[in-house]
Amino acid sequence: MLRKNPDRVISYHLTRNINYTNICLSGCRFCAFFKPPNHPEAYTLTADEILDKAQAVLARGGRHILLQGGLHPCLGIEYFCRLFKYLKSNLDLHIHALSPPEIIHLSRLSGYGIKEILTKLIESGLDSMPGGGAEILTQKVRLRLSPRKCRANEWLTVMVCAHELGLPTTATMMFGHVESSLDRITHLELLRRLQDETAGFTAFIPWSYQPGNTALGGESTSATDYLRTLAVSRIMLDNFPVLQASIVTQGLKIAQLALKFGANDIGEVMLEENVVRATGTEHKTDIKELVRLIEDIGFCAQPRKLFGYRQKTPQKTEVVDSSERNRIWISN
């Protein structure tokens, strides 16, 4: 870990996860947040409500919002282009928004290709894209968790297109549910090979499944398994600049311990987080506490820089998955 981080600097951040809607057609078995259309608790925020939430982040000294939601049947590409332009015209902030399943959904609604969707969003103000919806990138697992969500190959395809357009993204892995150890390794290997080619991922965030209030149920994985998985991720993904601990699912003490297992980012002060909280798991903190946790174990605390990376020219090898009828570019 110190070979990757010889200066012993650990970053932290302040943000807000604004869920613009909880209406979702996917109905993932691990999700306790979504609501089907016409459900009495379903909602979609107005542009002004989203603007107010973003302004609260700026008021606290942040410059970054995370904007994600469900696969809404009526919110198309025009909605998001208008929303991003509206936010950018009123606020100086970094929009880290949508995820591969949402991009695939917008493509299906509109008939535009993935690159066309991403180009329109970038032109409207999208600064970077989160790596949500990855779960485990093997199709047999995805069929058990989220059969109506985008396929593993589609998730990778969106990331290839984003990186080719110069849009930085993160990557995630949700583990501790129905996957095997081999599934986890396959997931990491796919990310490593893609990062070798594009250098477009800015960070990797592994987080553990939270079973409360979900259709899937089951038990949470142990802190030991979380830390072991994080350490293996650091070894396999040595081409990722940042490995982030998960305060949201693990809490402060395990997140602090994760800094000794290879993480070089302790996560965020999250002014709002709804998806994990819907499972009954909630961990709150503030900047002062994060800095103390970092410094108490001998590291230097530093605010995280906004996302960005230097594009390098890919060396492309075409791989066709005929069973899924999708193309992705991965390295040899």
Contacts in CASP RR format, 6 or more apart in sequence:
PFRMAT RR
TARGET T0000
AUTHOR 0000-0000-0000
METHOD contacts of the structure
MODEL  1
MLRKNPDRVISYHLTRNINYTNICLSGCRFCAFFKPPNHPEAYTLTADEI
LDKAQAVLARGGRHILLQGGLHPCLGIEYFCRLFKYLKSNLDLHIHALSP
PEIIHLSRLSGYGIKEILTKLIESGLDSMPGGGAEILTQKVRLRLSPRKC
RANEWLTVMVCAHELGLPTTATMMFGHVESSLDRITHLELLRRLQDETAG
FTAFIPWSYQPGNTALGGESTSATDYLRTLAVSRIMLDNFPVLQASIVTQ
GLKIAQLALKFGANDIGEVMLEENVVRATGTEHKTDIKELVRLIEDIGFC
AQPRKLFGYRQKTPQKTEVVDSSERNRIWISN
1 234 0 8 1.000
1 260 0 8 1.000
1 261 0 8 1.000
1 262 0 8 1.000
1 264 0 8 1.000
2 8 0 8 1.000
4 234 0 8 1.000
4 238 0 8 1.000
4 262 0 8 1.000
4 264 0 8 1.000
5 262 0 8 1.000
5 264 0 8 1.000
7 300 0 8 1.000
8 298 0 8 1.000
8 299 0 8 1.000
8 300 0 8 1.000
9 264 0 8 1.000
9 299 0 8 1.000
9 300 0 8 1.000
9 301 0 8 1.000
9 302 0 8 1.000
10 259 0 8 1.000
10 263 0 8 1.000
10 264 0 8 1.000
10 265 0 8 1.000
10 266 0 8 1.000
10 294 0 8 1.000
10 299 0 8 1.000
10 300 0 8 1.000
10 301 0 8 1.000
10 302 0 8 1.000
11 242 0 8 1.000
11 264 0 8 1.000
11 265 0 8 1.000
11 266 0 8 1.000
11 267 0 8 1.000
11 301 0 8 1.000
11 302 0 8 1.000
11 303 0 8 1.000
11 304 0 8 1.000
11 305 0 8 1.000
12 265 0 8 1.000
12 266 0 8 1.000
12 267 0 8 1.000
12 268 0 8 1.000
12 269 0 8 1.000
12 287 0 8 1.000
12 290 0 8 1.000
12 291 0 8 1.000
12 294 0 8 1.000
12 301 0 8 1.000
12 302 0 8 1.000
12 303 0 8 1.000
12 304 0 8 1.000
13 64 0 8 1.000
13 265 0 8 1.000
13 267 0 8 1.000
13 268 0 8 1.000
13 269 0 8 1.000
13 303 0 8 1.000
13 304 0 8 1.000
14 57 0 8 1.000
14 60 0 8 1.000
14 61 0 8 1.000
14 62 0 8 1.000
14 64 0 8 1.000
14 268 0 8 1.000
14 269 0 8 1.000
14 271 0 8 1.000
14 287 0 8 1.000
15 57 0 8 1.000
15 62 0 8 1.000
15 64 0 8 1.000
15 65 0 8 1.000
15 66 0 8 1.000
15 96 0 8 1.000
15 268 0 8 1.000
15 269 0 8 1.000
15 270 0 8 1.000
15 271 0 8 1.000
16 53 0 8 1.000
16 54 0 8 1.000
16 56 0 8 1.000
16 57 0 8 1.000
16 65 0 8 1.000
16 66 0 8 1.000
16 270 0 8 1.000
16 271 0 8 1.000
16 272 0 8 1.000
17 66 0 8 1.000
17 68 0 8 1.000
17 270 0 8 1.000
17 272 0 8 1.000
17 273 0 8 1.000
17 274 0 8 1.000
17 275 0 8 1.000
18 45 0 8 1.000
18 50 0 8 1.000
18 53 0 8 1.000
18 54 0 8 1.000
18 65 0 8 1.000
18 66 0 8 1.000
18 67 0 8 1.000
18 68 0 8 1.000
18 272 0 8 1.000
19 33 0 8 1.000
19 45 0 8 1.000
19 68 0 8 1.000
19 69 0 8 1.000
19 70 0 8 1.000
19 274 0 8 1.000
19 275 0 8 1.000
20 44 0 8 1.000
20 45 0 8 1.000
20 50 0 8 1.000
20 67 0 8 1.000
20 68 0 8 1.000
20 69 0 8 1.000
20 75 0 8 1.000
20 83 0 8 1.000
21 42 0 8 1.000
21 43 0 8 1.000
21 44 0 8 1.000
21 45 0 8 1.000
21 69 0 8 1.000
21 70 0 8 1.000
21 72 0 8 1.000
21 75 0 8 1.000
22 33 0 8 1.000
22 34 0 8 1.000
22 35 0 8 1.000
22 41 0 8 1.000
22 42 0 8 1.000
22 43 0 8 1.000
22 69 0 8 1.000
22 70 0 8 1.000
22 274 0 8 1.000
23 34 0 8 1.000
23 35 0 8 1.000
23 36 0 8 1.000
23 37 0 8 1.000
23 39 0 8 1.000
23 42 0 8 1.000
23 43 0 8 1.000
23 44 0 8 1.000
23 70 0 8 1.000
23 72 0 8 1.000
23 73 0 8 1.000
24 31 0 8 1.000
24 34 0 8 1.000
24 35 0 8 1.000
24 36 0 8 1.000
24 69 0 8 1.000
24 70 0 8 1.000
24 71 0 8 1.000
24 72 0 8 1.000
25 36 0 8 1.000
25 37 0 8 1.000
25 70 0 8 1.000
25 71 0 8 1.000
25 72 0 8 1.000
25 73 0 8 1.000
25 105 0 8 1.000
25 148 0 8 1.000
26 34 0 8 1.000
26 70 0 8 1.000
26 71 0 8 1.000
26 101 0 8 1.000
26 146 0 8 1.000
26 148 0 8 1.000
26 149 0 8 1.000
27 34 0 8 1.000
27 36 0 8 1.000
27 146 0 8 1.000
27 148 0 8 1.000
28 34 0 8 1.000
28 145 0 8 1.000
28 146 0 8 1.000
28 148 0 8 1.000
28 149 0 8 1.000
29 144 0 8 1.000
29 145 0 8 1.000
29 146 0 8 1.000
29 214 0 8 1.000
29 215 0 8 1.000
29 216 0 8 1.000
30 135 0 8 1.000
30 145 0 8 1.000
30 146 0 8 1.000
30 174 0 8 1.000
30 177 0 8 1.000
30 209 0 8 1.000
30 211 0 8 1.000
30 214 0 8 1.000
30 215 0 8 1.000
30 216 0 8 1.000
31 214 0 8 1.000
31 275 0 8 1.000
31 278 0 8 1.000
32 210 0 8 1.000
32 212 0 8 1.000
32 213 0 8 1.000
32 214 0 8 1.000
32 275 0 8 1.000
32 278 0 8 1.000
32 279 0 8 1.000
32 280 0 8 1.000
33 274 0 8 1.000
33 275 0 8 1.000
33 278 0 8 1.000
34 70 0 8 1.000
35 41 0 8 1.000
35 42 0 8 1.000
36 42 0 8 1.000
37 73 0 8 1.000
44 72 0 8 1.000
44 75 0 8 1.000
45 53 0 8 1.000
47 82 0 8 1.000
47 83 0 8 1.000
47 86 0 8 1.000
47 87 0 8 1.000
50 67 0 8 1.000
50 83 0 8 1.000
50 87 0 8 1.000
51 86 0 8 1.000
51 87 0 8 1.000
51 90 0 8 1.000
51 91 0 8 1.000
53 65 0 8 1.000
53 272 0 8 1.000
54 65 0 8 1.000
54 87 0 8 1.000
54 91 0 8 1.000
54 93 0 8 1.000
55 91 0 8 1.000
56 271 0 8 1.000
57 63 0 8 1.000
57 64 0 8 1.000
57 65 0 8 1.000
57 93 0 8 1.000
57 271 0 8 1.000
58 91 0 8 1.000
58 92 0 8 1.000
58 93 0 8 1.000
60 271 0 8 1.000
62 93 0 8 1.000
63 92 0 8 1.000
63 93 0 8 1.000
63 94 0 8 1.000
63 306 0 8 1.000
64 93 0 8 1.000
64 94 0 8 1.000
64 96 0 8 1.000
64 306 0 8 1.000
65 93 0 8 1.000
65 94 0 8 1.000
65 95 0 8 1.000
65 96 0 8 1.000
65 97 0 8 1.000
66 96 0 8 1.000
66 97 0 8 1.000
66 130 0 8 1.000
67 95 0 8 1.000
67 96 0 8 1.000
67 97 0 8 1.000
67 98 0 8 1.000
68 97 0 8 1.000
68 98 0 8 1.000
68 99 0 8 1.000
68 102 0 8 1.000
68 130 0 8 1.000
68 132 0 8 1.000
69 102 0 8 1.000
70 102 0 8 1.000
71 101 0 8 1.000
71 102 0 8 1.000
71 105 0 8 1.000
71 149 0 8 1.000
73 109 0 8 1.000
76 106 0 8 1.000
76 109 0 8 1.000
76 110 0 8 1.000
77 106 0 8 1.000
77 109 0 8 1.000
77 110 0 8 1.000
77 112 0 8 1.000
77 117 0 8 1.000
77 120 0 8 1.000
77 121 0 8 1.000
80 97 0 8 1.000
80 98 0 8 1.000
80 106 0 8 1.000
80 121 0 8 1.000
80 124 0 8 1.000
81 120 0 8 1.000
81 121 0 8 1.000
81 123 0 8 1.000
81 124 0 8 1.000
82 124 0 8 1.000
84 95 0 8 1.000
84 97 0 8 1.000
84 121 0 8 1.000
84 124 0 8 1.000
84 125 0 8 1.000
84 126 0 8 1.000
85 124 0 8 1.000
85 125 0 8 1.000
87 93 0 8 1.000
87 95 0 8 1.000
87 125 0 8 1.000
88 95 0 8 1.000
88 124 0 8 1.000
88 125 0 8 1.000
94 127 0 8 1.000
94 128 0 8 1.000
94 306 0 8 1.000
94 307 0 8 1.000
95 125 0 8 1.000
95 126 0 8 1.000
95 127 0 8 1.000
95 128 0 8 1.000
96 127 0 8 1.000
96 128 0 8 1.000
96 129 0 8 1.000
96 130 0 8 1.000
96 307 0 8 1.000
97 121 0 8 1.000
97 126 0 8 1.000
97 129 0 8 1.000
97 130 0 8 1.000
98 106 0 8 1.000
98 121 0 8 1.000
98 126 0 8 1.000
98 129 0 8 1.000
98 130 0 8 1.000
99 129 0 8 1.000
99 130 0 8 1.000
99 131 0 8 1.000
99 132 0 8 1.000
99 133 0 8 1.000
100 129 0 8 1.000
100 131 0 8 1.000
100 132 0 8 1.000
100 133 0 8 1.000
100 134 0 8 1.000
100 150 0 8 1.000
100 154 0 8 1.000
100 155 0 8 1.000
100 158 0 8 1.000
100 159 0 8 1.000
101 132 0 8 1.000
101 133 0 8 1.000
101 149 0 8 1.000
101 150 0 8 1.000
101 155 0 8 1.000
103 114 0 8 1.000
103 117 0 8 1.000
103 118 0 8 1.000
103 129 0 8 1.000
103 158 0 8 1.000
104 114 0 8 1.000
104 150 0 8 1.000
104 154 0 8 1.000
104 155 0 8 1.000
104 158 0 8 1.000
105 150 0 8 1.000
106 112 0 8 1.000
106 117 0 8 1.000
107 113 0 8 1.000
107 114 0 8 1.000
107 117 0 8 1.000
110 117 0 8 1.000
112 120 0 8 1.000
114 157 0 8 1.000
114 158 0 8 1.000
114 161 0 8 1.000
115 161 0 8 1.000
115 164 0 8 1.000
115 165 0 8 1.000
118 126 0 8 1.000
118 158 0 8 1.000
118 161 0 8 1.000
118 162 0 8 1.000
118 165 0 8 1.000
118 167 0 8 1.000
119 165 0 8 1.000
122 165 0 8 1.000
122 167 0 8 1.000
126 167 0 8 1.000
127 306 0 8 1.000
127 307 0 8 1.000
128 167 0 8 1.000
128 168 0 8 1.000
128 169 0 8 1.000
128 170 0 8 1.000
128 202 0 8 1.000
128 307 0 8 1.000
128 308 0 8 1.000
129 162 0 8 1.000
129 167 0 8 1.000
129 168 0 8 1.000
129 169 0 8 1.000
129 170 0 8 1.000
130 169 0 8 1.000
130 170 0 8 1.000
130 172 0 8 1.000
131 159 0 8 1.000
131 169 0 8 1.000
131 170 0 8 1.000
131 171 0 8 1.000
131 172 0 8 1.000
131 205 0 8 1.000
132 170 0 8 1.000
132 172 0 8 1.000
133 149 0 8 1.000
133 150 0 8 1.000
133 155 0 8 1.000
133 172 0 8 1.000
133 174 0 8 1.000
134 155 0 8 1.000
134 171 0 8 1.000
134 172 0 8 1.000
134 173 0 8 1.000
134 174 0 8 1.000
134 187 0 8 1.000
135 141 0 8 1.000
135 142 0 8 1.000
135 145 0 8 1.000
135 146 0 8 1.000
135 173 0 8 1.000
135 174 0 8 1.000
136 142 0 8 1.000
136 145 0 8 1.000
136 173 0 8 1.000
136 174 0 8 1.000
136 175 0 8 1.000
136 179 0 8 1.000
136 183 0 8 1.000
136 184 0 8 1.000
136 187 0 8 1.000
137 152 0 8 1.000
137 155 0 8 1.000
137 156 0 8 1.000
137 186 0 8 1.000
137 187 0 8 1.000
137 190 0 8 1.000
137 191 0 8 1.000
138 152 0 8 1.000
138 179 0 8 1.000
138 183 0 8 1.000
138 186 0 8 1.000
138 187 0 8 1.000
139 151 0 8 1.000
139 152 0 8 1.000
139 153 0 8 1.000
139 324 0 8 1.000
140 183 0 8 1.000
141 178 0 8 1.000
141 179 0 8 1.000
141 183 0 8 1.000
142 149 0 8 1.000
142 151 0 8 1.000
142 152 0 8 1.000
144 178 0 8 1.000
145 177 0 8 1.000
145 178 0 8 1.000
145 216 0 8 1.000
150 158 0 8 1.000
151 324 0 8 1.000
151 326 0 8 1.000
152 190 0 8 1.000
153 321 0 8 1.000
153 324 0 8 1.000
153 326 0 8 1.000
153 328 0 8 1.000
154 324 0 8 1.000
154 326 0 8 1.000
156 190 0 8 1.000
156 194 0 8 1.000
156 328 0 8 1.000
156 330 0 8 1.000
157 326 0 8 1.000
157 327 0 8 1.000
157 328 0 8 1.000
159 169 0 8 1.000
159 171 0 8 1.000
159 194 0 8 1.000
159 198 0 8 1.000
159 200 0 8 1.000
159 201 0 8 1.000
160 194 0 8 1.000
160 198 0 8 1.000
160 328 0 8 1.000
160 329 0 8 1.000
162 168 0 8 1.000
162 169 0 8 1.000
162 200 0 8 1.000
163 169 0 8 1.000
163 198 0 8 1.000
163 199 0 8 1.000
163 200 0 8 1.000
163 201 0 8 1.000
163 311 0 8 1.000
163 314 0 8 1.000
164 198 0 8 1.000
164 314 0 8 1.000
166 200 0 8 1.000
166 311 0 8 1.000
168 200 0 8 1.000
168 201 0 8 1.000
168 202 0 8 1.000
168 307 0 8 1.000
168 308 0 8 1.000
168 309 0 8 1.000
169 200 0 8 1.000
169 201 0 8 1.000
169 202 0 8 1.000
170 201 0 8 1.000
170 202 0 8 1.000
170 203 0 8 1.000
170 204 0 8 1.000
170 205 0 8 1.000
170 307 0 8 1.000
171 191 0 8 1.000
171 201 0 8 1.000
171 203 0 8 1.000
171 204 0 8 1.000
171 205 0 8 1.000
171 240 0 8 1.000
172 204 0 8 1.000
172 205 0 8 1.000
172 206 0 8 1.000
172 207 0 8 1.000
173 184 0 8 1.000
173 187 0 8 1.000
173 188 0 8 1.000
173 204 0 8 1.000
173 205 0 8 1.000
173 206 0 8 1.000
173 207 0 8 1.000
173 233 0 8 1.000
174 207 0 8 1.000
174 208 0 8 1.000
174 209 0 8 1.000
175 184 0 8 1.000
175 206 0 8 1.000
175 207 0 8 1.000
175 208 0 8 1.000
175 209 0 8 1.000
175 221 0 8 1.000
175 229 0 8 1.000
176 208 0 8 1.000
176 209 0 8 1.000
176 220 0 8 1.000
176 221 0 8 1.000
176 225 0 8 1.000
177 209 0 8 1.000
177 211 0 8 1.000
177 216 0 8 1.000
177 218 0 8 1.000
178 216 0 8 1.000
184 229 0 8 1.000
184 232 0 8 1.000
185 236 0 8 1.000
188 232 0 8 1.000
188 233 0 8 1.000
188 236 0 8 1.000
188 237 0 8 1.000
189 236 0 8 1.000
190 330 0 8 1.000
191 201 0 8 1.000
191 204 0 8 1.000
191 237 0 8 1.000
191 240 0 8 1.000
192 236 0 8 1.000
192 237 0 8 1.000
192 239 0 8 1.000
193 330 0 8 1.000
193 331 0 8 1.000
194 201 0 8 1.000
194 330 0 8 1.000
194 331 0 8 1.000
195 201 0 8 1.000
195 237 0 8 1.000
195 239 0 8 1.000
195 240 0 8 1.000
196 239 0 8 1.000
196 331 0 8 1.000
197 314 0 8 1.000
197 315 0 8 1.000
197 316 0 8 1.000
197 329 0 8 1.000
197 330 0 8 1.000
197 331 0 8 1.000
198 311 0 8 1.000
198 312 0 8 1.000
198 314 0 8 1.000
199 239 0 8 1.000
199 309 0 8 1.000
199 310 0 8 1.000
199 311 0 8 1.000
199 312 0 8 1.000
200 309 0 8 1.000
200 311 0 8 1.000
201 240 0 8 1.000
202 241 0 8 1.000
202 242 0 8 1.000
202 307 0 8 1.000
202 308 0 8 1.000
202 309 0 8 1.000
203 240 0 8 1.000
203 241 0 8 1.000
203 242 0 8 1.000
203 243 0 8 1.000
203 244 0 8 1.000
203 265 0 8 1.000
203 307 0 8 1.000
204 233 0 8 1.000
204 237 0 8 1.000
204 240 0 8 1.000
204 242 0 8 1.000
204 243 0 8 1.000
204 244 0 8 1.000
205 244 0 8 1.000
205 246 0 8 1.000
206 226 0 8 1.000
206 229 0 8 1.000
206 230 0 8 1.000
206 233 0 8 1.000
206 243 0 8 1.000
206 246 0 8 1.000
207 246 0 8 1.000
207 248 0 8 1.000
207 249 0 8 1.000
207 250 0 8 1.000
208 220 0 8 1.000
208 221 0 8 1.000
208 225 0 8 1.000
208 226 0 8 1.000
208 246 0 8 1.000
208 249 0 8 1.000
208 250 0 8 1.000
209 216 0 8 1.000
209 220 0 8 1.000
209 221 0 8 1.000
210 220 0 8 1.000
210 249 0 8 1.000
210 276 0 8 1.000
210 279 0 8 1.000
210 280 0 8 1.000
210 281 0 8 1.000
211 217 0 8 1.000
211 218 0 8 1.000
211 219 0 8 1.000
211 220 0 8 1.000
211 279 0 8 1.000
212 279 0 8 1.000
212 280 0 8 1.000
212 281 0 8 1.000
213 278 0 8 1.000
213 279 0 8 1.000
213 280 0 8 1.000
214 279 0 8 1.000
223 250 0 8 1.000
223 254 0 8 1.000
223 257 0 8 1.000
226 246 0 8 1.000
226 250 0 8 1.000
226 254 0 8 1.000
226 258 0 8 1.000
227 254 0 8 1.000
227 257 0 8 1.000
227 258 0 8 1.000
227 261 0 8 1.000
228 261 0 8 1.000
230 243 0 8 1.000
230 245 0 8 1.000
230 258 0 8 1.000
230 261 0 8 1.000
230 262 0 8 1.000
230 263 0 8 1.000
231 261 0 8 1.000
231 262 0 8 1.000
233 243 0 8 1.000
234 243 0 8 1.000
234 261 0 8 1.000
234 262 0 8 1.000
234 263 0 8 1.000
237 243 0 8 1.000
241 309 0 8 1.000
242 264 0 8 1.000
242 265 0 8 1.000
243 262 0 8 1.000
243 263 0 8 1.000
243 264 0 8 1.000
243 265 0 8 1.000
244 263 0 8 1.000
244 265 0 8 1.000
244 266 0 8 1.000
244 267 0 8 1.000
245 254 0 8 1.000
245 255 0 8 1.000
245 256 0 8 1.000
245 258 0 8 1.000
245 259 0 8 1.000
245 263 0 8 1.000
245 265 0 8 1.000
245 266 0 8 1.000
245 267 0 8 1.000
246 255 0 8 1.000
246 258 0 8 1.000
246 267 0 8 1.000
247 255 0 8 1.000
247 266 0 8 1.000
247 267 0 8 1.000
247 268 0 8 1.000
247 270 0 8 1.000
247 283 0 8 1.000
247 285 0 8 1.000
248 270 0 8 1.000
248 273 0 8 1.000
248 276 0 8 1.000
248 281 0 8 1.000
248 283 0 8 1.000
249 276 0 8 1.000
249 281 0 8 1.000
250 258 0 8 1.000
250 283 0 8 1.000
251 283 0 8 1.000
252 283 0 8 1.000
252 285 0 8 1.000
252 289 0 8 1.000
252 293 0 8 1.000
255 263 0 8 1.000
255 266 0 8 1.000
255 267 0 8 1.000
255 293 0 8 1.000
256 266 0 8 1.000
256 293 0 8 1.000
256 294 0 8 1.000
256 296 0 8 1.000
256 297 0 8 1.000
258 266 0 8 1.000
259 266 0 8 1.000
259 294 0 8 1.000
259 297 0 8 1.000
259 299 0 8 1.000
260 297 0 8 1.000
265 304 0 8 1.000
266 290 0 8 1.000
266 293 0 8 1.000
266 294 0 8 1.000
267 290 0 8 1.000
267 304 0 8 1.000
269 285 0 8 1.000
269 286 0 8 1.000
269 287 0 8 1.000
269 290 0 8 1.000
273 282 0 8 1.000
276 282 0 8 1.000
290 301 0 8 1.000
291 301 0 8 1.000
294 300 0 8 1.000
294 301 0 8 1.000
295 301 0 8 1.000
314 329 0 8 1.000
315 331 0 8 1.000
316 329 0 8 1.000
317 329 0 8 1.000
317 330 0 8 1.000
317 331 0 8 1.000
317 332 0 8 1.000
318 327 0 8 1.000
318 329 0 8 1.000
319 327 0 8 1.000
319 328 0 8 1.000
319 329 0 8 1.000
319 330 0 8 1.000
320 327 0 8 1.000
321 327 0 8 1.000
321 328 0 8 1.000
END
